[in-house]
Amino acid sequence: MDAIDCPGALAILARIAALMEQNKDRLRDLDQVIGDGDLGVTMAKGFAGAAADAKGVAESDPGILFMRAGMAINKYAPSTMGTLMATGFMRGGKATAGRGALGPRDLADFLRAFLAGVAERGKAKPGDKTVLDAIKPAAEAADLAAAAGKPLAEAAAEAEKGALAGLEAAKPWMSQHGKSAVFREKTMGLEDPGAAAFCLVMRGIAEAVEGR
C-alpha cells in the first residue's frame, strides 16, 4: 500500500494479531526465563481483541483507529507490557489523527510518539534493556527513510530492520528496569521479551504495508 488508510490499519492490526498468536510460545519462553511467563498469552489476547474490536468500528481516520486499538489492548491485556503497548498505540494514533491516509512521514511520527509514550509510562530510557531499545531504532530508521523520500513499504521495512537490530544490540546488556532487573546478570546474552514483542508489532506493520 502507498499509504495507510482505515482498511490498511485494519490489515495491520490483523497481521500483528496473527503474528502474536503464532509466536505466543516463543514469547512465553523468553518471558519465563526473566519474568513471569505471561507475555505470550497477554500479547496474543490483547492484539486479537484489538483486531476484532476494530472490525466493528465505523471510522474513516486511521490515526483514531490506532488510538481505539490502544484502548482495546489495554482492556484485553491488563498487564505491564499490555499497558505499554496500549500507550504506544494511543500516543501514536493521537499524533497522526486527522491526517487521513498515513505515509512514510506519518509512520515516523507514529513511532516517535509511540516511543515517547512508552518511555513516559514505563519510566525507563533507551539502554535499560527494555522494549524501548527496539522502538527507538525503529523510529530512527523510519525518520531517515521519510527524510530520504522513500515509499511507505520501504520505510516500514527499514523500521522493522531497525527494531530487530535494536533487539540484537541489547542482548549483551543487563536489564535495568522492571521484573527482569531482579535477575541482573542472568539477563545478559538474552533477548528482552518486550523488545521481541515490539519486533513482532513492527513486522506486522511492514508485512501488511508490503502486502506480504
Backbone as JSON Lines, residues from 0, in Angstrom:
{"i":0,"aa":"M","n":[0.84,-1.19,0.0],"ca":[0.0,0.0,0.0],"c":[0.88,1.25,0.0]}
{"i":1,"aa":"D","n":[0.39,2.3,-0.65],"ca":[1.15,3.54,-0.74],"c":[0.99,4.39,0.52]}
{"i":2,"aa":"A","n":[-0.13,4.21,1.21],"ca":[-0.41,4.93,2.45],"c":[-1.37,4.09,3.27]}
{"i":3,"aa":"I","n":[-1.36,4.3,4.57],"ca":[-2.21,3.52,5.47],"c":[-3.54,4.25,5.66]}
{"i":4,"aa":"D","n":[-4.6,3.7,5.05],"ca":[-5.95,4.2,5.3],"c":[-6.59,3.29,6.35]}
{"i":5,"aa":"C","n":[-7.9,3.42,6.57],"ca":[-8.53,2.58,7.6],"c":[-8.5,1.09,7.25]}
{"i":6,"aa":"P","n":[-8.79,0.69,6.01],"ca":[-8.63,-0.73,5.68],"c":[-7.19,-1.2,5.88]}
{"i":7,"aa":"G","n":[-6.23,-0.32,5.6],"ca":[-4.83,-0.67,5.83],"c":[-4.53,-0.83,7.3]}
{"i":8,"aa":"A","n":[-5.1,0.05,8.12],"ca":[-4.9,-0.06,9.57],"c":[-5.5,-1.35,10.1]}
{"i":9,"aa":"L","n":[-6.67,-1.73,9.57],"ca":[-7.29,-3.0,9.97],"c":[-6.41,-4.18,9.58]}
{"i":10,"aa":"A","n":[-5.81,-4.11,8.39],"ca":[-4.92,-5.18,7.93],"c":[-3.69,-5.27,8.83]}
{"i":11,"aa":"I","n":[-3.18,-4.13,9.25],"ca":[-2.02,-4.11,10.16],"c":[-2.37,-4.78,11.49]}
{"i":12,"aa":"L","n":[-3.49,-4.4,12.07],"ca":[-3.89,-4.97,13.36],"c":[-4.12,-6.48,13.24]}
{"i":13,"aa":"A","n":[-4.73,-6.9,12.14],"ca":[-4.98,-8.33,11.94],"c":[-3.66,-9.09,11.78]}
{"i":14,"aa":"R","n":[-2.7,-8.49,11.07],"ca":[-1.42,-9.17,10.87],"c":[-0.63,-9.26,12.17]}
{"i":15,"aa":"I","n":[-0.65,-8.19,12.96],"ca":[0.03,-8.23,14.26],"c":[-0.6,-9.29,15.15]}
{"i":16,"aa":"A","n":[-1.93,-9.35,15.16],"ca":[-2.62,-10.35,15.98],"c":[-2.23,-11.75,15.58]}
{"i":17,"aa":"A","n":[-2.14,-12.0,14.27],"ca":[-1.74,-13.33,13.79],"c":[-0.31,-13.66,14.21]}
{"i":18,"aa":"L","n":[0.58,-12.69,14.11],"ca":[1.97,-12.93,14.49],"c":[2.1,-13.18,15.99]}
{"i":19,"aa":"M","n":[1.34,-12.47,16.79],"ca":[1.4,-12.69,18.24],"c":[0.9,-14.09,18.6]}
{"i":20,"aa":"E","n":[-0.14,-14.52,17.91],"ca":[-0.64,-15.88,18.15],"c":[0.38,-16.92,17.71]}
{"i":21,"aa":"Q","n":[0.99,-16.72,16.55],"ca":[1.98,-17.67,16.04],"c":[3.22,-17.74,16.92]}
{"i":22,"aa":"N","n":[3.55,-16.63,17.56],"ca":[4.78,-16.55,18.37],"c":[4.5,-16.56,19.87]}
{"i":23,"aa":"K","n":[3.3,-16.97,20.23],"ca":[2.88,-16.97,21.64],"c":[3.81,-17.81,22.51]}
{"i":24,"aa":"D","n":[4.17,-18.99,22.04],"ca":[5.02,-19.87,22.84],"c":[6.44,-19.32,22.94]}
{"i":25,"aa":"R","n":[6.93,-18.73,21.86],"ca":[8.28,-18.15,21.9],"c":[8.34,-17.0,22.9]}
{"i":26,"aa":"L","n":[7.35,-16.13,22.9],"ca":[7.32,-15.03,23.86],"c":[7.19,-15.55,25.29]}
{"i":27,"aa":"R","n":[6.39,-16.58,25.45],"ca":[6.26,-17.2,26.77],"c":[7.61,-17.71,27.27]}
{"i":28,"aa":"D","n":[8.33,-18.4,26.4],"ca":[9.62,-18.98,26.78],"c":[10.64,-17.89,27.13]}
{"i":29,"aa":"L","n":[10.67,-16.82,26.34],"ca":[11.57,-15.71,26.65],"c":[11.24,-15.11,28.01]}
{"i":30,"aa":"D","n":[9.95,-14.95,28.26],"ca":[9.5,-14.28,29.48],"c":[9.66,-15.17,30.71]}
{"i":31,"aa":"Q","n":[9.58,-16.46,30.55],"ca":[9.7,-17.37,31.69],"c":[11.09,-17.31,32.32]}
{"i":32,"aa":"V","n":[12.09,-17.04,31.49],"ca":[13.47,-17.03,31.99],"c":[13.72,-15.85,32.91]}
{"i":33,"aa":"I","n":[13.16,-14.68,32.58],"ca":[13.45,-13.47,33.36],"c":[12.18,-12.71,33.76]}
{"i":34,"aa":"G","n":[11.05,-13.39,33.75],"ca":[9.8,-12.75,34.12],"c":[8.81,-13.77,34.64]}
{"i":35,"aa":"D","n":[7.52,-13.49,34.44],"ca":[6.5,-14.4,34.97],"c":[5.89,-15.31,33.91]}
{"i":36,"aa":"G","n":[6.34,-15.2,32.67],"ca":[5.93,-16.14,31.64],"c":[4.58,-15.9,31.0]}
{"i":37,"aa":"D","n":[3.96,-14.73,31.26],"ca":[2.61,-14.5,30.71],"c":[2.6,-13.65,29.45]}
{"i":38,"aa":"L","n":[3.78,-13.25,28.97],"ca":[3.83,-12.31,27.86],"c":[3.16,-12.83,26.6]}
{"i":39,"aa":"G","n":[3.41,-14.08,26.24],"ca":[2.82,-14.64,25.03],"c":[1.3,-14.59,25.06]}
{"i":40,"aa":"V","n":[0.74,-15.0,26.17],"ca":[-0.72,-15.02,26.31],"c":[-1.3,-13.61,26.27]}
{"i":41,"aa":"T","n":[-0.68,-12.69,27.02],"ca":[-1.25,-11.35,27.08],"c":[-1.14,-10.62,25.73]}
{"i":42,"aa":"M","n":[-0.02,-10.8,25.03],"ca":[0.11,-10.15,23.72],"c":[-0.88,-10.73,22.71]}
{"i":43,"aa":"A","n":[-1.04,-12.05,22.74],"ca":[-2.0,-12.69,21.82],"c":[-3.42,-12.23,22.12]}
{"i":44,"aa":"K","n":[-3.79,-12.19,23.38],"ca":[-5.14,-11.75,23.76],"c":[-5.36,-10.27,23.44]}
{"i":45,"aa":"G","n":[-4.36,-9.46,23.76],"ca":[-4.51,-8.03,23.56],"c":[-4.7,-7.65,22.11]}
{"i":46,"aa":"F","n":[-3.86,-8.19,21.24],"ca":[-3.96,-7.82,19.83],"c":[-5.11,-8.52,19.12]}
{"i":47,"aa":"A","n":[-5.46,-9.73,19.56],"ca":[-6.65,-10.38,19.0],"c":[-7.89,-9.57,19.32]}
{"i":48,"aa":"G","n":[-7.98,-9.1,20.56],"ca":[-9.12,-8.27,20.96],"c":[-9.16,-6.96,20.21]}
{"i":49,"aa":"A","n":[-8.0,-6.34,20.05],"ca":[-7.94,-5.06,19.35],"c":[-8.34,-5.22,17.88]}
{"i":50,"aa":"A","n":[-7.85,-6.27,17.24],"ca":[-8.17,-6.51,15.83],"c":[-9.66,-6.81,15.65]}
{"i":51,"aa":"A","n":[-10.22,-7.6,16.56],"ca":[-11.64,-7.94,16.47],"c":[-12.52,-6.72,16.7]}
{"i":52,"aa":"D","n":[-12.19,-5.93,17.72],"ca":[-12.99,-4.74,18.02],"c":[-12.93,-3.72,16.87]}
{"i":53,"aa":"A","n":[-11.75,-3.6,16.26],"ca":[-11.57,-2.6,15.2],"c":[-12.47,-2.88,14.0]}
{"i":54,"aa":"K","n":[-12.77,-4.15,13.76],"ca":[-13.62,-4.5,12.62],"c":[-15.02,-3.9,12.74]}
{"i":55,"aa":"G","n":[-15.46,-3.73,13.97],"ca":[-16.81,-3.23,14.18],"c":[-16.9,-1.72,14.36]}
{"i":56,"aa":"V","n":[-15.8,-1.03,14.14],"ca":[-15.77,0.43,14.33],"c":[-15.98,1.14,13.0]}
{"i":57,"aa":"A","n":[-16.94,2.03,12.95],"ca":[-17.17,2.83,11.75],"c":[-16.27,4.06,11.85]}
{"i":58,"aa":"E","n":[-15.09,3.97,11.28],"ca":[-14.1,5.04,11.41],"c":[-13.43,5.28,10.07]}
{"i":59,"aa":"S","n":[-13.16,6.54,9.76],"ca":[-12.52,6.89,8.5],"c":[-11.12,7.46,8.7]}
{"i":60,"aa":"D","n":[-10.67,7.52,9.96],"ca":[-9.37,8.1,10.29],"c":[-8.47,7.02,10.89]}
{"i":61,"aa":"P","n":[-7.4,6.62,10.17],"ca":[-6.55,5.54,10.68],"c":[-5.87,5.89,12.0]}
{"i":62,"aa":"G","n":[-5.54,7.16,12.22],"ca":[-4.94,7.55,13.48],"c":[-5.88,7.28,14.65]}
{"i":63,"aa":"I","n":[-7.14,7.64,14.48],"ca":[-8.12,7.39,15.54],"c":[-8.35,5.89,15.7]}
{"i":64,"aa":"L","n":[-8.32,5.16,14.6],"ca":[-8.47,3.7,14.69],"c":[-7.34,3.09,15.52]}
{"i":65,"aa":"F","n":[-6.11,3.58,15.34],"ca":[-5.0,3.09,16.15],"c":[-5.16,3.5,17.61]}
{"i":66,"aa":"M","n":[-5.7,4.7,17.86],"ca":[-5.99,5.1,19.24],"c":[-6.97,4.14,19.89]}
{"i":67,"aa":"R","n":[-8.03,3.82,19.16],"ca":[-9.03,2.88,19.68],"c":[-8.42,1.49,19.91]}
{"i":68,"aa":"A","n":[-7.52,1.1,19.02],"ca":[-6.85,-0.19,19.19],"c":[-6.04,-0.2,20.49]}
{"i":69,"aa":"G","n":[-5.39,0.91,20.78],"ca":[-4.66,1.0,22.04],"c":[-5.57,0.83,23.24]}
{"i":70,"aa":"M","n":[-6.73,1.44,23.19],"ca":[-7.7,1.29,24.29],"c":[-8.13,-0.17,24.43]}
{"i":71,"aa":"A","n":[-8.31,-0.84,23.3],"ca":[-8.71,-2.24,23.33],"c":[-7.6,-3.13,23.89]}
{"i":72,"aa":"I","n":[-6.36,-2.86,23.51],"ca":[-5.24,-3.63,24.05],"c":[-5.21,-3.49,25.57]}
{"i":73,"aa":"N","n":[-5.44,-2.28,26.04],"ca":[-5.46,-2.04,27.49],"c":[-6.55,-2.86,28.17]}
{"i":74,"aa":"K","n":[-7.66,-3.02,27.47],"ca":[-8.79,-3.79,28.03],"c":[-8.52,-5.28,28.02]}
{"i":75,"aa":"Y","n":[-8.0,-5.79,26.92],"ca":[-7.83,-7.24,26.77],"c":[-6.5,-7.77,27.32]}
{"i":76,"aa":"A","n":[-5.53,-6.88,27.55],"ca":[-4.21,-7.33,28.04],"c":[-3.81,-6.49,29.25]}
{"i":77,"aa":"P","n":[-4.52,-6.67,30.39],"ca":[-4.22,-5.88,31.58],"c":[-2.94,-6.36,32.27]}
{"i":78,"aa":"S","n":[-1.81,-5.97,31.72],"ca":[-0.51,-6.37,32.23],"c":[0.47,-5.24,31.98]}
{"i":79,"aa":"T","n":[1.68,-5.37,32.47],"ca":[2.67,-4.32,32.28],"c":[2.93,-4.05,30.8]}
{"i":80,"aa":"M","n":[3.23,-5.11,30.05],"ca":[3.52,-4.91,28.63],"c":[2.27,-4.55,27.86]}
{"i":81,"aa":"G","n":[1.12,-5.07,28.28],"ca":[-0.13,-4.68,27.64],"c":[-0.37,-3.19,27.77]}
{"i":82,"aa":"T","n":[-0.11,-2.66,28.96],"ca":[-0.28,-1.23,29.2],"c":[0.68,-0.41,28.35]}
{"i":83,"aa":"L","n":[1.92,-0.88,28.23],"ca":[2.9,-0.15,27.43],"c":[2.54,-0.16,25.95]}
{"i":84,"aa":"M","n":[2.15,-1.32,25.43],"ca":[1.74,-1.4,24.03],"c":[0.5,-0.54,23.79]}
{"i":85,"aa":"A","n":[-0.44,-0.58,24.73],"ca":[-1.65,0.23,24.61],"c":[-1.3,1.7,24.56]}
{"i":86,"aa":"T","n":[-0.41,2.12,25.45],"ca":[0.01,3.52,25.48],"c":[0.68,3.91,24.17]}
{"i":87,"aa":"G","n":[1.53,3.04,23.65],"ca":[2.2,3.33,22.38],"c":[1.22,3.55,21.25]}
{"i":88,"aa":"F","n":[0.23,2.68,21.14],"ca":[-0.75,2.82,20.07],"c":[-1.63,4.05,20.28]}
{"i":89,"aa":"M","n":[-1.99,4.33,21.52],"ca":[-2.81,5.51,21.76],"c":[-2.05,6.79,21.44]}
{"i":90,"aa":"R","n":[-0.78,6.85,21.84],"ca":[0.02,8.05,21.57],"c":[0.32,8.18,20.08]}
{"i":91,"aa":"G","n":[0.68,7.07,19.45],"ca":[0.96,7.11,18.01],"c":[-0.27,7.49,17.22]}
{"i":92,"aa":"G","n":[-1.42,6.93,17.62],"ca":[-2.67,7.26,16.94],"c":[-3.05,8.72,17.13]}
{"i":93,"aa":"K","n":[-2.86,9.23,18.35],"ca":[-3.18,10.63,18.61],"c":[-2.3,11.56,17.79]}
{"i":94,"aa":"A","n":[-1.02,11.2,17.65],"ca":[-0.07,12.03,16.9],"c":[-0.42,12.11,15.42]}
{"i":95,"aa":"T","n":[-1.08,11.09,14.9],"ca":[-1.37,11.04,13.46],"c":[-2.86,11.19,13.15]}
{"i":96,"aa":"A","n":[-3.67,11.43,14.16],"ca":[-5.11,11.59,13.95],"c":[-5.37,12.84,13.1]}
{"i":97,"aa":"G","n":[-6.34,12.73,12.22],"ca":[-6.74,13.86,11.4],"c":[-5.92,14.05,10.14]}
{"i":98,"aa":"R","n":[-4.98,13.16,9.87],"ca":[-4.11,13.33,8.71],"c":[-4.62,12.57,7.48]}
{"i":99,"aa":"G","n":[-5.66,11.78,7.65],"ca":[-6.13,10.97,6.53],"c":[-5.23,9.77,6.37]}
{"i":100,"aa":"A","n":[-4.91,9.4,5.14],"ca":[-4.04,8.26,4.89],"c":[-2.62,8.59,5.34]}
{"i":101,"aa":"L","n":[-1.96,7.61,5.97],"ca":[-0.65,7.83,6.58],"c":[0.47,7.35,5.67]}
{"i":102,"aa":"G","n":[1.4,8.25,5.36],"ca":[2.54,7.93,4.52],"c":[3.8,7.73,5.34]}
{"i":103,"aa":"P","n":[4.96,7.76,4.71],"ca":[6.23,7.5,5.42],"c":[6.5,8.46,6.58]}
{"i":104,"aa":"R","n":[6.27,9.76,6.38],"ca":[6.49,10.72,7.47],"c":[5.54,10.46,8.62]}
{"i":105,"aa":"D","n":[4.32,10.1,8.3],"ca":[3.33,9.81,9.35],"c":[3.73,8.56,10.14]}
{"i":106,"aa":"L","n":[4.26,7.57,9.45],"ca":[4.74,6.37,10.14],"c":[5.85,6.74,11.12]}
{"i":107,"aa":"A","n":[6.78,7.58,10.68],"ca":[7.87,8.02,11.56],"c":[7.31,8.78,12.77]}
{"i":108,"aa":"D","n":[6.34,9.64,12.53],"ca":[5.73,10.39,13.63],"c":[4.99,9.46,14.59]}
{"i":109,"aa":"F","n":[4.3,8.47,14.02],"ca":[3.6,7.47,14.84],"c":[4.59,6.78,15.78]}
{"i":110,"aa":"L","n":[5.72,6.34,15.23],"ca":[6.7,5.61,16.02],"c":[7.41,6.5,17.04]}
{"i":111,"aa":"R","n":[7.65,7.75,16.68],"ca":[8.24,8.69,17.64],"c":[7.3,8.91,18.83]}
{"i":112,"aa":"A","n":[6.02,9.07,18.54],"ca":[5.04,9.26,19.61],"c":[4.88,7.98,20.42]}
{"i":113,"aa":"F","n":[4.93,6.84,19.76],"ca":[4.89,5.53,20.41],"c":[6.04,5.45,21.41]}
{"i":114,"aa":"L","n":[7.23,5.81,20.96],"ca":[8.43,5.77,21.8],"c":[8.28,6.68,23.03]}
{"i":115,"aa":"A","n":[7.84,7.91,22.8],"ca":[7.7,8.86,23.9],"c":[6.66,8.38,24.93]}
{"i":116,"aa":"G","n":[5.56,7.83,24.43],"ca":[4.52,7.35,25.33],"c":[4.97,6.19,26.18]}
{"i":117,"aa":"V","n":[5.67,5.23,25.57],"ca":[6.14,4.07,26.31],"c":[7.21,4.47,27.33]}
{"i":118,"aa":"A","n":[8.1,5.39,26.93],"ca":[9.14,5.85,27.86],"c":[8.53,6.54,29.06]}
{"i":119,"aa":"E","n":[7.52,7.37,28.8],"ca":[6.87,8.1,29.89],"c":[6.1,7.16,30.82]}
{"i":120,"aa":"R","n":[5.33,6.27,30.23],"ca":[4.51,5.37,31.04],"c":[5.38,4.36,31.8]}
{"i":121,"aa":"G","n":[6.41,3.84,31.15],"ca":[7.25,2.83,31.78],"c":[8.35,3.39,32.65]}
{"i":122,"aa":"K","n":[8.53,4.72,32.59],"ca":[9.58,5.39,33.38],"c":[10.95,4.72,33.17]}
{"i":123,"aa":"A","n":[11.24,4.45,31.91],"ca":[12.53,3.85,31.53],"c":[13.14,4.69,30.42]}
{"i":124,"aa":"K","n":[14.33,4.32,30.01],"ca":[15.02,5.04,28.94],"c":[15.75,4.05,28.06]}
{"i":125,"aa":"P","n":[16.02,4.4,26.81],"ca":[16.81,3.52,25.96],"c":[18.14,3.2,26.64]}
{"i":126,"aa":"G","n":[18.54,1.93,26.55],"ca":[19.76,1.49,27.22],"c":[19.49,0.69,28.47]}
{"i":127,"aa":"D","n":[18.23,0.71,28.95],"ca":[17.86,-0.07,30.14],"c":[17.54,-1.52,29.81]}
{"i":128,"aa":"K","n":[17.69,-1.9,28.55],"ca":[17.32,-3.22,28.04],"c":[15.83,-3.48,28.28]}
{"i":129,"aa":"T","n":[15.03,-2.68,27.6],"ca":[13.58,-2.82,27.63],"c":[13.06,-2.73,26.19]}
{"i":130,"aa":"V","n":[11.77,-2.69,26.05],"ca":[11.12,-2.55,24.75],"c":[11.6,-1.3,24.02]}
{"i":131,"aa":"L","n":[12.01,-0.28,24.77],"ca":[12.46,0.97,24.16],"c":[13.67,0.76,23.25]}
{"i":132,"aa":"D","n":[14.48,-0.24,23.54],"ca":[15.68,-0.47,22.74],"c":[15.37,-1.04,21.36]}
{"i":133,"aa":"A","n":[14.15,-1.47,21.15],"ca":[13.69,-1.84,19.8],"c":[12.89,-0.71,19.17]}
{"i":134,"aa":"I","n":[12.11,0.01,19.98],"ca":[11.27,1.08,19.43],"c":[12.13,2.23,18.9]}
{"i":135,"aa":"K","n":[13.14,2.63,19.66],"ca":[13.94,3.81,19.28],"c":[14.62,3.63,17.91]}
{"i":136,"aa":"P","n":[15.33,2.53,17.67],"ca":[15.94,2.39,16.34],"c":[14.92,2.23,15.22]}
{"i":137,"aa":"A","n":[13.76,1.69,15.54],"ca":[12.69,1.61,14.52],"c":[12.23,3.0,14.13]}
{"i":138,"aa":"A","n":[12.01,3.85,15.14],"ca":[11.59,5.22,14.87],"c":[12.66,5.99,14.11]}
{"i":139,"aa":"E","n":[13.92,5.8,14.49],"ca":[15.01,6.49,13.81],"c":[15.13,6.05,12.35]}
{"i":140,"aa":"A","n":[14.96,4.76,12.11],"ca":[15.04,4.25,10.73],"c":[13.89,4.79,9.89]}
{"i":141,"aa":"A","n":[12.7,4.87,10.49],"ca":[11.56,5.43,9.76],"c":[11.78,6.91,9.45]}
{"i":142,"aa":"D","n":[12.37,7.63,10.4],"ca":[12.7,9.04,10.18],"c":[13.64,9.22,8.99]}
{"i":143,"aa":"L","n":[14.69,8.42,8.97],"ca":[15.67,8.51,7.9],"c":[15.05,8.17,6.54]}
{"i":144,"aa":"A","n":[14.21,7.13,6.53],"ca":[13.56,6.73,5.28],"c":[12.63,7.83,4.77]}
{"i":145,"aa":"A","n":[11.88,8.43,5.69],"ca":[10.97,9.51,5.29],"c":[11.75,10.71,4.77]}
{"i":146,"aa":"A","n":[12.84,11.05,5.45],"ca":[13.66,12.19,5.03],"c":[14.28,11.95,3.66]}
{"i":147,"aa":"A","n":[14.55,10.69,3.35],"ca":[15.15,10.34,2.06],"c":[14.1,10.21,0.96]}
{"i":148,"aa":"G","n":[12.83,10.38,1.3],"ca":[11.78,10.31,0.3],"c":[11.42,8.9,-0.13]}
{"i":149,"aa":"K","n":[11.71,7.92,0.72],"ca":[11.43,6.54,0.35],"c":[9.94,6.24,0.51]}
{"i":150,"aa":"P","n":[9.42,5.3,-0.28],"ca":[8.0,4.95,-0.18],"c":[7.68,4.24,1.13]}
{"i":151,"aa":"L","n":[6.4,4.17,1.44],"ca":[5.96,3.64,2.72],"c":[6.45,2.22,2.97]}
{"i":152,"aa":"A","n":[6.34,1.36,1.97],"ca":[6.74,-0.04,2.16],"c":[8.22,-0.13,2.54]}
{"i":153,"aa":"E","n":[9.03,0.68,1.9],"ca":[10.46,0.67,2.21],"c":[10.73,1.24,3.59]}
{"i":154,"aa":"A","n":[10.02,2.3,3.95],"ca":[10.17,2.89,5.28],"c":[9.79,1.9,6.37]}
{"i":155,"aa":"A","n":[8.69,1.18,6.14],"ca":[8.25,0.19,7.13],"c":[9.24,-0.95,7.25]}
{"i":156,"aa":"A","n":[9.77,-1.4,6.12],"ca":[10.75,-2.49,6.14],"c":[12.02,-2.06,6.87]}
{"i":157,"aa":"E","n":[12.45,-0.83,6.66],"ca":[13.65,-0.35,7.33],"c":[13.41,-0.15,8.82]}
{"i":158,"aa":"A","n":[12.21,0.26,9.18],"ca":[11.87,0.39,10.59],"c":[11.87,-0.99,11.27]}
{"i":159,"aa":"E","n":[11.37,-2.0,10.56],"ca":[11.41,-3.36,11.11],"c":[12.86,-3.81,11.31]}
{"i":160,"aa":"K","n":[13.71,-3.54,10.34],"ca":[15.13,-3.9,10.47],"c":[15.76,-3.17,11.65]}
{"i":161,"aa":"G","n":[15.38,-1.91,11.84],"ca":[15.88,-1.15,12.97],"c":[15.49,-1.77,14.3]}
{"i":162,"aa":"A","n":[14.24,-2.2,14.41],"ca":[13.77,-2.84,15.64],"c":[14.55,-4.12,15.91]}
{"i":163,"aa":"L","n":[14.74,-4.93,14.88],"ca":[15.48,-6.19,15.05],"c":[16.94,-5.93,15.43]}
{"i":164,"aa":"A","n":[17.54,-4.9,14.83],"ca":[18.92,-4.55,15.17],"c":[19.01,-4.1,16.62]}
{"i":165,"aa":"G","n":[18.01,-3.34,17.08],"ca":[17.99,-2.9,18.47],"c":[17.83,-4.05,19.43]}
{"i":166,"aa":"L","n":[16.99,-5.01,19.08],"ca":[16.81,-6.21,19.9],"c":[18.13,-6.96,20.05]}
{"i":167,"aa":"E","n":[18.83,-7.11,18.94],"ca":[20.1,-7.85,18.94],"c":[21.18,-7.08,19.7]}
{"i":168,"aa":"A","n":[21.24,-5.77,19.5],"ca":[22.27,-4.95,20.16],"c":[22.14,-4.98,21.67]}
{"i":169,"aa":"A","n":[20.9,-5.11,22.16],"ca":[20.68,-5.08,23.61],"c":[20.93,-6.43,24.3]}
{"i":170,"aa":"K","n":[21.1,-7.48,23.53],"ca":[21.26,-8.81,24.13],"c":[22.39,-8.89,25.16]}
{"i":171,"aa":"P","n":[23.57,-8.32,24.91],"ca":[24.66,-8.47,25.9],"c":[24.44,-7.66,27.18]}
{"i":172,"aa":"W","n":[23.5,-6.73,27.16],"ca":[23.32,-5.83,28.3],"c":[22.63,-6.52,29.46]}
{"i":173,"aa":"M","n":[22.68,-5.87,30.62],"ca":[21.98,-6.36,31.8],"c":[20.72,-5.52,32.01]}
{"i":174,"aa":"S","n":[19.61,-6.17,32.24],"ca":[18.35,-5.45,32.42],"c":[18.42,-4.53,33.63]}
{"i":175,"aa":"Q","n":[17.9,-3.33,33.44],"ca":[17.96,-2.31,34.5],"c":[16.59,-1.9,35.01]}
{"i":176,"aa":"H","n":[15.53,-2.49,34.44],"ca":[14.2,-1.96,34.74],"c":[13.17,-3.09,34.73]}
{"i":177,"aa":"G","n":[12.15,-2.94,35.55],"ca":[11.05,-3.91,35.57],"c":[11.4,-5.21,36.27]}
{"i":178,"aa":"K","n":[10.54,-6.21,36.06],"ca":[10.73,-7.51,36.72],"c":[12.05,-8.16,36.35]}
{"i":179,"aa":"S","n":[12.46,-8.0,35.09],"ca":[13.68,-8.66,34.64],"c":[14.92,-8.13,35.33]}
{"i":180,"aa":"A","n":[14.86,-6.9,35.87],"ca":[16.03,-6.33,36.55],"c":[16.4,-7.13,37.79]}
{"i":181,"aa":"V","n":[15.46,-7.86,38.35],"ca":[15.72,-8.7,39.52],"c":[16.75,-9.77,39.19]}
{"i":182,"aa":"F","n":[16.76,-10.21,37.94],"ca":[17.64,-11.31,37.53],"c":[19.05,-10.84,37.15]}
{"i":183,"aa":"R","n":[19.23,-9.53,37.01],"ca":[20.53,-8.91,36.77],"c":[21.39,-9.66,35.76]}
{"i":184,"aa":"E","n":[22.51,-10.24,36.18],"ca":[23.46,-10.86,35.24],"c":[22.83,-11.99,34.41]}
{"i":185,"aa":"K","n":[21.79,-12.59,34.93],"ca":[21.13,-13.68,34.22],"c":[20.5,-13.19,32.91]}
{"i":186,"aa":"T","n":[20.23,-11.9,32.83],"ca":[19.6,-11.36,31.62],"c":[20.61,-11.09,30.51]}
{"i":187,"aa":"M","n":[21.89,-11.11,30.83],"ca":[22.92,-10.82,29.83],"c":[22.99,-11.95,28.81]}
{"i":188,"aa":"G","n":[22.99,-11.58,27.53],"ca":[23.01,-12.57,26.46],"c":[21.64,-13.02,26.01]}
{"i":189,"aa":"L","n":[20.59,-12.53,26.66],"ca":[19.23,-12.94,26.33],"c":[18.49,-11.81,25.62]}
{"i":190,"aa":"E","n":[17.52,-12.16,24.79],"ca":[16.65,-11.17,24.18],"c":[15.71,-10.62,25.25]}
{"i":191,"aa":"D","n":[15.48,-9.32,25.21],"ca":[14.47,-8.75,26.09],"c":[13.09,-9.14,25.55]}
{"i":192,"aa":"P","n":[12.23,-9.73,26.38],"ca":[10.93,-10.19,25.89],"c":[10.06,-9.07,25.31]}
{"i":193,"aa":"G","n":[10.04,-7.92,25.98],"ca":[9.23,-6.81,25.48],"c":[9.71,-6.3,24.14]}
{"i":194,"aa":"A","n":[11.04,-6.22,23.98],"ca":[11.6,-5.79,22.71],"c":[11.27,-6.79,21.61]}
{"i":195,"aa":"A","n":[11.29,-8.08,21.96],"ca":[10.94,-9.12,20.99],"c":[9.48,-8.97,20.57]}
{"i":196,"aa":"A","n":[8.61,-8.63,21.52],"ca":[7.2,-8.42,21.19],"c":[7.02,-7.23,20.28]}
{"i":197,"aa":"F","n":[7.76,-6.14,20.53],"ca":[7.63,-4.98,19.64],"c":[8.12,-5.3,18.24]}
{"i":198,"aa":"C","n":[9.15,-6.13,18.13],"ca":[9.62,-6.52,16.79],"c":[8.51,-7.19,16.0]}
{"i":199,"aa":"L","n":[7.64,-7.93,16.68],"ca":[6.51,-8.55,16.0],"c":[5.49,-7.49,15.57]}
{"i":200,"aa":"V","n":[5.31,-6.47,16.4],"ca":[4.44,-5.35,16.0],"c":[4.98,-4.7,14.73]}
{"i":201,"aa":"M","n":[6.28,-4.45,14.72],"ca":[6.89,-3.79,13.57],"c":[6.86,-4.7,12.34]}
{"i":202,"aa":"R","n":[7.03,-5.98,12.56],"ca":[6.94,-6.93,11.45],"c":[5.53,-6.95,10.88]}
{"i":203,"aa":"G","n":[4.53,-6.9,11.75],"ca":[3.15,-6.88,11.29],"c":[2.85,-5.65,10.46]}
{"i":204,"aa":"I","n":[3.35,-4.5,10.88],"ca":[3.17,-3.27,10.1],"c":[3.82,-3.41,8.73]}
{"i":205,"aa":"A","n":[5.07,-3.87,8.73],"ca":[5.82,-3.98,7.48],"c":[5.16,-4.99,6.52]}
{"i":206,"aa":"E","n":[4.75,-6.14,7.04],"ca":[4.16,-7.16,6.18],"c":[2.83,-6.7,5.6]}
{"i":207,"aa":"A","n":[2.02,-6.05,6.42],"ca":[0.72,-5.57,5.93],"c":[0.9,-4.48,4.88]}
{"i":208,"aa":"V","n":[1.81,-3.57,5.12],"ca":[2.06,-2.48,4.18],"c":[2.6,-3.02,2.86]}
{"i":209,"aa":"E","n":[3.48,-4.03,2.95],"ca":[4.08,-4.59,1.74],"c":[3.16,-5.6,1.05]}
{"i":210,"aa":"G","n":[2.06,-5.95,1.7],"ca":[1.14,-6.92,1.12],"c":[1.64,-8.34,1.21]}
{"i":211,"aa":"R","n":[2.53,-8.61,2.16],"ca":[3.06,-9.97,2.34],"c":[2.02,-10.88,2.95]}
